[in-house]
Structures are given as structure tokens and as C-alpha cells.
Amino acid sequence: MRLEGKKALITGAAQGIGKSIALAMAKEGADIGVTDVNIESAEKTAQEIMALGVKSIALKLDVSKQPEVTGCFEAFVKAFGALDILVNNAGITKDNVLLRMKEEDWDAVMNINLKGSFLCCKEAVKIMAKQRSGKIISISSVVAFMGNPGQANYSSSKAGLIGLTKTIAKEYASRGVRANAVAPGFIQTAMTDVLTDAVKDEMKRAIPLGQFGTPEDVANAVIFLASRESDYITGQVLHINGGMYM
């Protein structure tokens, strides 16, 4: 129970990697705020979490909208009394090669993936700096370091998260706030499940370990960064990619 008594807010937590992180944290004893644009799915996830014996609330949140972010954090603190952990997981993709990428698709990805994390970090730091403790963990990506054809917007947004993380780590270390990021590689999700075996095999050949990661692999890394075991770590990126990027 490495997170017993901790209060964690996770964005985009209704499904996928965010849900895996939420469930893993709950199993370690944390109370969880499940935020997502899809409130129905968020409520279902919150019910699953409460079945594990911890507290959980579902909060509707579009991270790109500042009033919603402020209201969400206020509601979370009202419900739980503190904020110990923020996981910036909410993200979208709108892929296309550079010359065909629409400006609105660039803006949409930046608004959710980078601006949304910026807005959430601002609210979290206000609370954590007063507490003189807190952990912020942002979900970046291997493509932030390698680039990826068709993902100029996504790669840029995830690279921006690294700069944001390192800056927060330097600005608020003296207040007891730690900020780190994880950078997953190819993770087995609903998105990869629909790929053909030939495409999957080609992707796996780029991974020295020869297999996709799982959402639980990402969750395990987040648990470590959220726990006391990582108290002397800040401003770092933990790569979870099977050796795809070294």
C-alpha cells in the first residue's frame, strides 16, 4: 500500500492507460479523482475503484478549458481535503503529414495535450506549494524524442510536456513539489488491437524486447514516481519502451 491515504487526480482516466493508472493507484491505497470529458465512463471507472475499498469521485473535465480546470480542482479538494498527486494523462491525436495537417488539428492537439497539462499543473502547484508536498507526473511519449511521420502536432505536444515538467521541477523543488514524466513506447491498447498481424510484427521489430508494452507497465512506472520511493527524483523522464529508444 505505497500510496495509502494519498489523494490523486488523474486526467483522461475513464479508459485506456489513464484507467489502468487509476486502478493501480487505488490498489496501492490512494483515493482517486477520475476526470474525463466522458462523464458516464468516468462514473463507471469511479465505481470500479470504490469496489477496491478506497474513495473515488468522477468529474467531467475538458482540460483545455480554464474555467473547467479550476472548478474541477476546487471540487476535488472540497471532496478530499488535499491533492497529493496529479497525473496529466489526457491526450488526443489528429494525425496527418505536415503539408496536409490542418491548423485546427494542430491547435486541437496542442490545446488538450500541452495547454491542458499547463492549466492542470498551475492549479496543482497552487495547492501543493501550500502543502509543501506533491507529485506531478505527466504522460509524454517516445515520439517526443524520436519524432514520428504524420504526428508533427502530437510529437511536438509531447516534447513540450518534457520542457514543462523540467521547468516546474526547478521552480517548485524548494516547496516540496516533484515533477517527472513517463514516455511510453508502443503500448497494447484498443488502437493497436485493430492492426493487422503484419503491421504488428513490423512494429515489434523496432523494439529490442520484441513485444508491445501494456497499460500496466505504464501504471507501474507512475506508481513508482508517485510513491515515497522516488522522493529524490525530480525533473526526470522514465522511458517505458522495451528498448525502442535508448
Secondary structure, DSSP 4 states (H G I P E B T S, - for coil): -TTTT-EEEETT-SSHHHHHHHHHHHHTT-EEEEEES-HHHHHHHHHHHHTTTS-EEEEE--TT-HHHHHHHHHHHHHHHS---EEEE-------B-GGG--HHHHHHHHIIIIIHHHHHHHHHHHHHHHHT-EEEEEE--THHHH--TTBHHHHHHHHHHHHHHHHHHHHHGGGTEEEEEEEE-SB-SHHHHTS-HHHHHHHHHTSTT-S-B-HHHHHHHHHHHHSGGGTT--S-EEEESTTS--
